[in-house]
Amino acid sequence: MAIKTYPLPEGECQNTLYEIFIDGKRVQAHSARVSLMPFNRHWPGHQRTMDQTEVIPFVSFDMDEKAHVRVISQKAFKNAIVRPSSKKITPVCSGREIEFDIEKTGQYSLELDGVYGALQIFANPFSNYSVFENDPDTLYFGPGIHDAGTINMHSGQTVYIHEEAVVYGEIHATDAENIRILGRGILDHGKIDAKEGAINSGKNTEEVVDPFRPSPMYFTYCKNILIEGITIRDPAFLALRPIACENVEIDNVKIIGCWRYNSDGIDFINTIHGRARNCYVRSFDDSLCLKGFYFLNQGEMFHNGKAYPVMDDVMYENCVVWNDWGKALEVGVDLCAMEIKNCAFKNCDIIHCCGGAYMDISNIDYAHVHNIVFEDIRAEYDPVIQRPTLQKSDEDTYFIDHESRYRPYLILLTVDYSIYSHGGTVRGKIENVRFKDIQTTSDIMPPSLTHGFDEEHGVKNVTIENLTINGEKQTDLKKAGFTIGEYAEDIRLI
């Protein structure tokens, strides 16, 4: 089969920043609006202005053997890079043309003279779905543009989005089992805003708190969920959030177009047995995140007489992350759960991070966080990284510093109190965390920090095994940029 490309549906605007050819076939590019600067804000009742954003192209196709990519840029350039760097793709350039081969399925970023205007390339495996348009349990969205609004799924249902389809809307489910969301098409959240949350909460737009802000995919108290292949574009809030769910599998999902305030990527919340594999996230807040349920007063989470106090056995694996604000791989910051345990981030590439940390556990609530693994993580630092800044009013502006030497934390482990604790007085703790085979590239040694809250709520038993900076193995915590603060014990670099 080799390569399968698909045209844009009628009505979808083609991005013409580049001419793109896959194995000689011209491919049309979609557009996605992304953040231009790390200038985020607590929800003010309206979205940020367009001058804080840019529009970039992305393409999607299927492959089962090597694909040759040829790109012609509208503008002249000096340097071309294909990320993740771990894929070891060296583009060949001639004038305004760039050529390279993609050996394996995955997600790639072609960047000319820096991060702006980057072309995102999604190379999917061929699909073999058992989906039938006339099946009464299938919501089938064929080629074209669809205004679906809110899709409320029930047990046993499938939502299928064809590769030549764009569905404007959101997908929700509560108390459902055995549901599937499949396809190579796009779920676009751009026609949904926080006013929907205002309606649902009975409040005005300015008073909407985070639990009522809408997400493109939002599941509560569900079992046996499969989400495979689709692209989520322009989320108004957290893009994909399973809350108190069990047996969730997310595979080859691409999240792009995150420019609106606090538009996270994939957030598992008090979920048991969850997997997110082979995914791409470019987010404007936390990218791949484990959270405890959001409470205003650190209460417990009950539904139909059952408590959901634990996150257990959740893993992110083989993912590519571009973080425009927040944390790339994170446990936290909201951790209203009794336990967050037996969770892992493995074999992931962080190709950019303009936020606070590449790998992070920030415990500002009462959870006992333990048995967490970060393994085989590749962290790429840009020569110039803009400092994340909170916008405090509409009049505030962001200053882009072209000489910035800011570096986000490589590793950040803290037990603390913050405004996101919402007045809660009970603190948690962090124990038994392992970092293994962490590869970092940076022209400046990035900082790392650990500290606890008090003697009973600290950070304990952290092992960092085989940490390399620019290929050099680190053996001394201080020389490797670590600051060990109060109430942090047994922090070992081996």
C-alpha positions in Angstrom: 0.0 0.0 0.0 3.0 2.3 0.7 1.4 5.8 1.1 -2.1 7.1 1.4 -2.8 10.8 1.3 -6.2 12.4 1.7 -7.6 15.7 0.4 -9.1 18.5 2.5 -12.8 18.5 2.8 -14.7 21.2 0.9 -14.8 24.2 3.1 -11.6 23.5 5.0 -9.0 26.3 4.4 -5.8 25.1 2.9 -2.6 26.4 4.4 -0.2 27.5 1.6 2.9 28.4 3.6 4.6 25.4 2.0 4.2 23.2 -1.0 4.3 19.6 0.3 4.9 16.4 -1.6 4.8 12.9 -0.1 6.4 10.3 -2.5 5.8 12.7 -5.3 2.1 13.2 -4.4 1.1 16.8 -3.6 -0.5 17.0 -0.2 -2.8 19.7 1.1 -2.0 21.2 4.5 -4.5 22.0 7.2 -4.1 25.1 9.4 -3.9 25.3 13.2 -3.7 28.4 15.4 -1.0 28.0 18.0 0.6 30.2 20.7 3.2 32.7 19.6 4.4 33.5 23.1 4.3 31.9 26.6 1.8 34.5 27.9 -0.9 32.7 29.8 -3.6 33.9 32.2 -6.1 32.7 34.8 -9.4 32.6 33.0 -10.6 36.2 32.6 -13.9 35.6 31.0 -12.7 35.9 27.4 -9.9 34.5 25.2 -6.5 36.0 24.4 -6.0 38.3 21.4 -4.9 37.1 18.0 -1.6 39.0 18.1 -0.4 36.4 20.7 -0.9 33.6 18.2 0.3 32.4 14.8 -1.2 30.0 12.2 0.9 27.0 11.2 0.3 24.1 8.7 0.0 20.4 9.4 -0.4 17.4 7.1 -1.6 13.9 7.8 -1.2 10.7 5.8 -0.9 6.9 6.2 2.2 4.8 5.4 3.5 1.3 5.8 7.0 1.8 4.3 9.5 4.6 4.0 8.1 7.9 2.8 10.0 10.6 0.9 9.1 14.2 1.8 9.8 17.2 -0.4 8.8 20.7 0.9 9.1 24.0 -0.9 9.1 27.0 1.4 7.6 30.4 0.4 10.4 32.1 2.2 14.1 31.8 2.1 15.9 30.2 5.1 19.3 29.3 6.3 18.8 26.2 8.5 16.3 23.3 8.4 15.8 20.9 11.3 13.5 17.9 11.6 12.5 16.9 15.1 12.5 14.8 17.1 16.2 14.8 16.9 16.3 11.2 18.1 14.9 10.2 14.7 18.2 11.3 13.2 16.7 12.8 10.1 19.0 15.1 8.2 17.2 17.1 5.6 18.9 18.0 2.3 18.3 21.6 1.2 18.6 23.3 -2.2 17.4 26.9 -2.4 13.9 26.9 -0.9 13.5 23.1 -1.2 13.9 20.6 1.6 13.9 16.8 1.2 14.1 14.0 3.7 12.9 10.4 4.3 10.6 9.3 7.1 11.4 5.7 7.9 8.7 5.0 10.5 5.2 6.2 11.5 5.1 9.0 14.0 4.9 12.7 14.4 7.5 15.1 13.1 8.2 18.8 13.0 10.0 20.6 10.2 11.5 23.9 11.4 13.2 26.6 9.3 15.3 29.0 11.2 13.6 28.4 14.5 10.2 27.5 15.9 7.9 29.9 14.1 5.9 28.6 11.1 6.9 25.0 11.8 5.3 22.3 9.6 3.8 19.5 11.6 3.8 16.1 9.9 1.6 13.2 11.1 2.6 9.9 9.6 -0.1 7.4 10.6 -0.1 3.6 10.3 -2.8 2.3 8.0 -6.1 1.7 9.7 -8.2 -1.4 9.7 -11.4 -0.3 11.5 -14.5 -2.5 11.8 -16.8 0.4 11.2 -20.0 0.4 9.1 -21.9 3.6 8.2 -25.3 2.0 8.7 -24.5 0.4 12.1 -27.1 1.8 14.5 -24.4 2.0 17.3 -22.0 4.0 15.1 -22.1 7.8 14.7 -20.4 8.0 11.3 -19.0 11.3 10.0 -18.1 10.9 6.4 -16.1 13.2 4.1 -17.0 16.9 4.6 -17.6 19.5 7.3 -20.0 18.7 10.1 -21.4 20.9 12.8 -22.1 18.3 15.5 -22.3 20.3 18.7 -22.1 18.2 21.8 -22.1 14.4 21.1 -23.1 12.5 24.2 -22.0 8.9 23.8 -23.8 5.9 25.4 -22.5 2.4 26.2 -21.5 0.3 23.1 -21.3 3.3 20.7 -18.6 4.2 18.2 -17.9 7.7 16.8 -16.0 7.4 13.5 -14.5 10.5 11.8 -13.4 9.8 8.2 -10.0 11.1 7.1 -11.6 13.6 4.8 -13.9 15.0 7.6 -13.8 17.8 10.0 -16.3 17.6 12.9 -17.0 20.9 14.8 -18.0 19.9 18.3 -17.1 17.9 21.4 -17.5 14.3 22.6 -18.7 13.5 26.1 -19.8 10.4 28.0 -20.8 9.7 31.6 -21.4 6.2 33.1 -20.8 4.6 29.7 -18.9 1.4 28.9 -17.3 0.0 25.7 -17.1 3.2 23.7 -14.8 4.0 20.8 -13.7 7.2 18.9 -11.9 6.2 15.7 -10.7 7.7 12.4 -8.1 9.9 10.8 -10.3 13.0 10.7 -10.3 16.1 12.8 -12.4 17.0 15.9 -12.4 20.8 16.0 -13.4 22.6 19.2 -13.2 26.1 17.7 -16.9 26.8 17.8 -17.2 26.0 21.5 -16.1 28.5 24.1 -16.4 29.0 27.8 -19.9 30.4 27.5 -21.0 26.7 27.2 -19.5 26.2 30.6 -21.3 29.3 31.9 -24.6 27.8 30.7 -23.8 24.4 32.3 -22.8 25.9 35.6 -25.5 28.5 35.8 -22.9 31.3 36.1 -21.8 34.1 33.9 -18.7 33.7 31.8 -16.3 35.4 34.2 -17.4 33.1 37.1 -16.8 29.8 35.3 -14.4 27.6 37.3 -12.3 25.0 35.6 -14.5 21.9 36.1 -17.2 23.7 34.0 -14.9 24.8 31.2 -15.6 22.7 28.1 -13.2 20.1 26.6 -13.3 18.5 23.1 -13.2 15.1 24.8 -14.5 14.7 28.3 -15.4 11.3 30.0 -16.6 10.7 33.5 -17.1 7.4 35.3 -16.7 5.4 32.1 -15.1 2.0 31.5 -13.3 0.6 28.4 -12.7 3.6 26.2 -10.7 3.4 23.0 -9.6 6.6 21.2 -7.5 6.0 18.1 -6.1 8.0 15.2 -8.0 11.3 15.3 -6.7 14.9 15.5 -8.1 17.3 18.1 -7.8 20.9 17.0 -8.4 24.2 18.9 -9.5 23.0 22.4 -11.1 25.7 24.6 -9.7 24.0 27.7 -8.1 20.6 28.5 -8.2 18.7 25.2 -8.7 15.2 26.4 -9.7 14.4 30.0 -10.9 11.0 31.4 -12.1 11.6 34.9 -12.6 8.6 37.3 -12.5 6.2 34.4 -11.2 2.7 34.0 -9.4 1.0 31.2 -8.7 3.9 28.8 -6.6 3.4 25.7 -5.5 6.5 23.7 -3.4 5.7 20.6 -2.0 7.9 17.8 -4.1 10.9 18.8 -2.7 14.3 17.7 -3.5 17.4 19.6 -2.7 20.7 17.9 -4.1 24.3 17.7 -3.8 24.9 21.5 -3.7 28.7 21.8 -6.5 29.4 24.2 -6.0 29.9 27.9 -5.1 26.7 29.7 -5.5 24.4 26.8 -3.8 21.2 28.1 -3.1 18.1 26.1 -4.1 14.7 27.7 -5.0 14.8 31.4 -5.8 11.6 33.2 -7.7 12.4 36.4 -8.3 9.8 39.1 -8.3 7.1 36.5 -7.3 3.4 36.8 -5.5 1.5 34.0 -4.9 4.2 31.4 -2.6 4.3 28.4 -1.7 7.0 26.0 0.6 5.8 23.2 2.1 7.1 20.0 0.5 10.5 20.5 1.5 14.1 19.6 0.7 17.0 21.8 1.4 20.7 21.2 -0.3 22.4 24.1 -0.7 25.8 25.7 -0.5 24.5 29.2 0.4 21.1 30.6 1.0 18.5 27.9 0.9 15.0 29.3 -0.5 15.3 32.8 -1.8 13.2 35.7 -4.1 15.1 38.0 -6.3 14.5 41.0 -9.8 15.7 40.6 -10.3 19.4 41.0 -12.1 20.3 44.3 -12.7 23.8 45.7 -12.2 22.6 49.2 -10.1 19.4 49.0 -13.0 17.1 49.4 -13.6 13.6 48.2 -15.0 12.5 44.9 -18.2 10.5 45.0 -20.5 9.3 42.3 -23.5 7.0 42.8 -22.2 6.3 46.3 -18.7 5.3 45.2 -15.5 7.1 46.0 -12.9 7.7 43.3 -9.8 8.6 45.4 -7.0 6.9 43.5 -5.0 7.2 40.2 -3.3 3.8 39.5 -1.5 2.2 36.6 -1.5 5.0 34.0 1.2 5.4 31.4 2.2 7.7 28.6 4.5 6.0 26.1 6.2 6.8 22.8 4.8 10.3 22.6 6.1 13.6 21.1 5.5 16.8 23.1 5.8 20.5 22.2 5.0 22.6 25.2 4.2 26.3 24.7 3.4 26.9 28.4 3.2 24.9 31.6 4.9 21.5 32.1 5.6 18.9 29.5 5.4 15.6 31.5 3.7 16.3 34.8 2.1 14.8 37.9 0.1 17.8 39.3 -0.5 20.4 40.1 -4.1 19.7 41.2 -3.7 16.4 43.2 -7.0 16.0 45.1 -6.7 12.2 45.4 -5.6 9.9 48.2 -3.0 8.2 46.0 -1.3 8.7 42.7 0.7 5.5 42.2 2.3 3.1 39.8 2.3 5.6 36.9 5.0 6.2 34.2 6.2 8.3 31.3 8.3 6.2 28.9 10.1 6.7 25.6 8.9 10.3 25.0 10.5 13.2 23.0 10.1 16.7 24.4 11.0 18.7 21.3 10.3 22.2 22.8 9.3 23.5 26.2 8.6 27.2 26.9 7.0 26.4 30.3 8.2 25.7 33.8 9.5 22.2 33.6 10.2 19.3 31.3 9.5 16.6 33.9 7.6 17.5 37.0 5.7 16.4 40.1 4.1 19.4 41.8 2.0 18.3 44.7 -0.1 21.2 46.0 -2.9 19.1 47.5 -3.1 16.0 49.7 -2.2 13.1 47.4 0.4 10.5 48.4 2.4 10.3 45.1 4.5 7.2 44.9 6.0 4.7 42.5 6.4 7.1 39.6 8.8 6.4 36.7 10.2 8.7 34.0 12.2 6.5 31.6 13.9 6.9 28.3 13.0 10.6 28.0 14.7 12.9 25.5 14.6 16.6 26.3 15.6 19.1 23.7 16.4 22.7 24.8 16.4 25.5 22.3 19.2 28.0 22.3 16.7 30.8 23.0 13.6 30.1 25.1 11.1 32.7 26.1 10.2 33.0 29.8 6.6 32.0 30.7 4.7 35.0 32.1 1.3 35.4 33.6 -0.8 38.1 32.0 -2.5 40.1 34.7 -4.7 42.4 32.7 -5.8 43.1 29.1 -3.4 46.0 29.0 -0.3 43.8 29.7 1.9 43.0 26.8 4.6 40.4 26.3 8.2 41.3 25.5 10.0 38.8 23.3 13.6 38.6 24.4 15.7 37.4 21.4 18.7 37.0 23.8 16.8 35.1 26.5 18.9 32.6 28.5 15.9 31.3 30.4 15.9 27.5 30.9 12.9 25.6 32.3 13.6 23.1 35.0 14.7 19.7 33.7 13.4 17.9 36.8 11.1 19.6 39.3 9.8 17.8 42.4 7.9 19.9 45.0 5.3 19.7 47.8 3.9 23.1 48.2 0.9 25.4 48.7 -0.3 27.6 45.9 -3.3 29.6 44.7 -4.4 26.3 43.0 -4.7 24.7 46.4 -8.0 26.7 46.7 -7.6 27.2 50.4 -7.0 23.5 51.2 -5.0 23.0 54.3 -3.9 19.3 53.9 -0.6 18.6 52.2 0.6 15.5 50.5 4.0 13.9 49.8 6.2 12.4 47.1 8.0 9.1 47.5 9.8 6.5 45.4 10.4 8.3 42.1 12.7 6.9 39.4 14.3 8.7 36.5 16.2 6.4 34.1 18.0 7.1 30.8 17.2 10.8 30.5 19.0 12.4 27.5 19.2 16.2 27.4 20.7 18.6 24.9 21.3 22.1 26.0 24.0 24.7 25.6 23.4 25.8 29.2 23.1 23.4 32.1 19.4 23.3 32.9 18.3 23.6 36.5 16.6 21.0 38.6 14.9 21.4 42.0 13.4 19.3 44.8 11.9 20.4 48.0 9.1 19.4 50.4 6.6 21.3 52.6 7.5 20.1 56.1 9.0 17.0 57.8 5.8 14.9 57.2 5.1 16.2 53.7 8.3 15.9 51.8 10.1 14.4 48.8 11.9 11.1 49.5 13.7 8.3 47.8 14.4 9.7 44.3 16.8 7.9 42.0 18.2 9.5 38.8 20.0 6.8 36.8 22.0 7.5 33.7 21.3 11.2 33.2 23.2 12.6 30.2 23.7 16.3 29.2 24.9 16.6 25.6 26.0 13.0 25.7 28.0 13.3 28.9 26.8 11.2 31.9 26.3 13.2 35.1 27.6 11.9 38.4 27.3 14.9 40.7 24.0 16.4 41.6 25.3 20.0 42.0 27.3 19.9 38.8 24.2 18.5 37.0 22.3 21.6 38.1 20.3 20.2 41.0 19.2 22.2 44.0 18.1 20.1 46.9 15.9 22.1 49.2 14.3 21.5 52.6 12.5 18.3 53.4 14.0 16.4 50.4 15.8 13.2 51.3 17.5 10.4 49.6 18.0 12.1 46.2 20.5 10.0 44.3 22.2 10.4 41.0 23.8 7.2 39.8 
